[in-house]
């Protein structure tokens, strides 16, 4: 499907495509996905939040750098137990960006794999706040 804002999309658990994202000095290929059913097209809210994401993707990660590092460090005991790492020099190295998910309510989220847990990490971006937590924070979004 060709969307006027997202571009060429394929359906797989939502409309998807891939893009590159720079995080922690590395470039990753990530999935861009809408929370949609196969018969739905991306909503105006999803299109608007994609435009917002495109305009602020670097600034969100930079402005939340300390909070992201604090999130990882709050799991230092788990990192030590699971990975055997005692000194965490670069907390961001335990995260791998996986997906940006655009909800029908206009919010969007960066979703990361974490090396120490299957729960992952999410950065949920709303018009009035940014929330960082395990991916479970996305559970009630639509």
C-alpha positions in Angstrom: 0.0 0.0 0.0 1.2 3.5 -0.7 0.4 6.0 2.0 0.8 9.8 1.3 2.8 10.3 4.5 4.4 7.0 5.4 5.2 6.0 1.8 5.3 2.3 0.7 3.9 0.0 3.5 3.4 -3.7 3.7 1.0 -5.4 6.2 2.5 -7.6 8.9 0.9 -7.1 12.4 0.2 -3.5 11.3 1.5 -1.5 8.3 5.3 -1.6 8.2 8.4 -0.4 6.4 12.0 -0.1 7.4 14.1 3.0 8.0 17.5 3.8 9.6 17.9 5.3 13.1 21.1 6.5 14.6 21.5 5.6 18.3 24.6 5.6 20.5 26.8 6.4 17.5 25.5 3.4 15.4 23.0 3.2 12.6 20.3 0.6 13.0 17.7 -0.6 10.5 14.4 -0.4 12.4 10.8 -1.2 11.6 8.3 1.6 11.3 4.8 0.2 12.2 1.3 1.4 12.7 -1.1 -0.2 15.2 -3.6 -1.0 12.5 -5.7 -3.9 11.2 -5.3 -5.1 7.7 -8.4 -3.4 6.5 -7.4 -0.1 8.1 -5.3 2.6 6.5 -3.0 4.8 8.7 -5.1 7.4 10.5 -4.6 11.1 10.4 -3.3 10.8 14.0 -0.7 8.2 12.9 0.3 10.3 10.0 0.7 13.4 12.1 2.7 11.5 14.7 5.0 10.1 12.0 5.7 13.6 10.8 6.4 14.7 14.4 8.7 11.7 14.8 10.6 12.6 11.7 11.1 16.1 12.9 12.2 15.2 16.4 13.7 11.7 16.3 17.2 12.9 17.1 16.2 15.5 19.6 14.0 13.0 21.6 16.9 10.5 22.0 19.3 13.3 22.9 17.0 15.0 25.4 16.1 11.7 27.1 19.7 10.4 27.1 20.1 10.8 30.9 16.7 9.1 31.6 17.5 6.3 29.2 20.9 5.7 31.0 19.1 5.9 34.4 16.6 3.3 33.2 19.4 0.9 32.2 21.3 1.5 35.4 18.2 0.7 37.4 18.7 -2.9 36.1 22.4 -3.1 36.9 21.8 -6.0 39.3 19.9 -7.9 36.5 22.7 -7.0 34.0 25.3 -8.4 36.4 23.3 -11.6 37.1 22.2 -12.3 33.5 25.2 -11.0 31.6 28.0 -11.2 34.2 28.9 -7.5 33.6 30.1 -5.8 36.8 31.1 -2.3 35.5 28.6 -0.7 33.1 30.7 1.9 31.2 28.2 2.5 28.4 24.6 1.8 29.5 23.3 2.5 26.0 25.3 -0.5 24.6 22.7 -2.9 26.3 19.9 -1.5 24.1 19.1 -2.2 20.4 16.5 -0.1 18.7 13.9 -2.3 17.1 10.8 -0.4 16.1 8.9 2.8 16.1 5.2 2.1 16.7 2.5 4.7 15.8 -0.7 4.4 17.7 -4.1 5.4 16.5 -4.4 7.8 19.4 -1.6 9.9 18.0 1.2 8.7 20.4 4.3 6.9 19.2 6.9 4.8 20.9 10.5 3.8 20.4 10.9 0.1 21.2 14.2 -1.4 22.1 15.4 -4.9 22.8 17.4 -5.2 26.0 20.2 -7.6 26.5 19.2 -8.5 30.1 15.5 -9.0 29.7 12.8 -10.1 27.2 10.6 -7.2 28.5 12.5 -4.6 26.4 12.4 -0.9 26.8 10.0 1.7 25.4 10.0 5.4 25.1 6.4 6.5 24.8 6.0 10.0 23.2 2.8 11.9 23.9 2.1 15.5 23.1 2.6 16.6 26.7 5.1 14.1 28.1 7.7 11.4 27.4 7.6 8.2 29.5 10.4 5.5 29.6 9.9 2.0 31.0 9.6 -1.6 30.1 7.7 -2.3 27.0 4.7 -3.1 29.1 3.9 0.7 29.3 2.5 0.3 25.8 0.0 -2.3 26.8 -3.1 0.0 27.0 -2.3 2.2 24.0 -4.3 1.9 20.8 
